[in-house]
């Protein structure tokens, strides 16, 4: 995957989120959000979704077709934040992880030092998928 492919996929995320009534925030995190050293062509794209009910995104994968053609997908616990993520390999080679958090958990995540670091660390900073500007906790609606 090239930098252009990354940018094209990342551009689809806010457009998709904007028409989902239960998505309160979709935030690019991890290497794709780094401003200092951008993701390379082998990096996956990490997306934190703050939604009304994460189960809708974890128990059903039909929504992924709005973002591409998934070849493989599975759910596993997140590394931090006590939730789950849907990992996806799309047919164009794009790898994306969608960590799904209930919107009510933003206060809990803000208190979790590991999660807070993931959202505010200057190296892995957070970029608003709509404006591209860095943002920090607490998360606000960015659809």
N, C-alpha and C positions, 0 to 999 in steps of 0.2 A: 504494500500500500504506500502510495506517495503522500507527500505533504498536501498536495492538492486533493487527494482522495479523503484524507483526514478532514480537511476544511469543508469539503462537500458534505460529508456525513454529519459533521458537527452543525452545519447549516440547516440540515433537515430536522434536527432535534427541536429547536425552538418553534419551527413551523408546525411540527407534529404536536408539541405540548400546548401550543396556543389554541388548538381546537379540541383538547381533552378537558371536559369540564371538571374532572376530579384531579387534574395535575395542577398543583399550586406552585411548584417550582421544579425546574429541570436544570441542574447545574453540572457543568463539565468540571471534573476534578482530576487529580493525578497528572500524569505526564502530558496529556493533551492540554492541560490548563497552565502549564509552566510557561512563564514569560521569558525567563532567563535562558533556558536550554529546552527548546521545543521537543516534542515527541519525535522519534525517528520513524522510519517507514515500517518498523516491526512492532511498534507500540499499539496497545489496545486503546480504546476510548472508554473512559470511566465516566458514567453519568449517575448523579444522585438525583433520584426522583422523590419529591415530597408530595404524596398523594393522599386522598381521602381514605382509601382502603388498599393497602399494598397487596392483599390477597388476589385482587383482580389481575395484577401484573405478574404475580408469582405462580398462580395456579393455571393460567391460560396464556398461551403464547401467540394467539391470533393477532394481537395488537402490533407485533413486530413487523408484520407485512407492510405496515404503513411506512416503515423505515428502510425496508429492503427485503430480500428473499433469504430467510434464515435456513441454513443447512443443518445446524446443530445448535441446540440450546438446552441448558440445564440450570437448576437452582441450587445454590449453596449458601451457607452463612457468610455474612460480611466479615471482613477482618476486624472491624471495629463498629461500634454503634448498636450491636445486638440485634441486627435485622438480617435480611436475606437479600441476595442479588440474583438476577437472571443473567447468565453469561450466554453470549450469542456469537456464533460464527456465521456471517452472511456469505452468500454465494460469490460476492466480489472480493472476498478475502478480509473484509472489515471484521475486526473483533471488537465487541463492545460488552461492557458490564453495566447493568442497570441495577444499582443498589436502591431498593425501595423502602422508604421510610414513611410512616404515617405523619401527616403534617403536624399533628399534635406532639410529635417527638422532638421538635426543634429545641425546646427548652432542655430536655434530657440530653440531647446531643451537645448542646452548648456547655453543659456541665461535665461532660465526658472529655477529659483532657486529651486522650488519644484522638477522638473524633474531632475535637476543636482544632487540634494541630493539623489534621488532614484538610480542614476547610480554611485555615488561616495561615499556614506555614508559607513564608515568602517563596520557597523553592517550588512547592507544589501548589501554590495559590489557587484561588478559585476565580473563574472568569464567568461573568454573566453571559449566557448564551444569546441573549438578545442584543446587548450593546457591546459586548466584548470587554467591558471594564472589569477590573478586579473588584471583588466584593468580599465581605467577611461576615462572620456570624454576628447576630442571628440572621438566618436566612429569611428573606422577604420574597413575596411572590414575584417571579420574573417571567411569567408566561409571555 
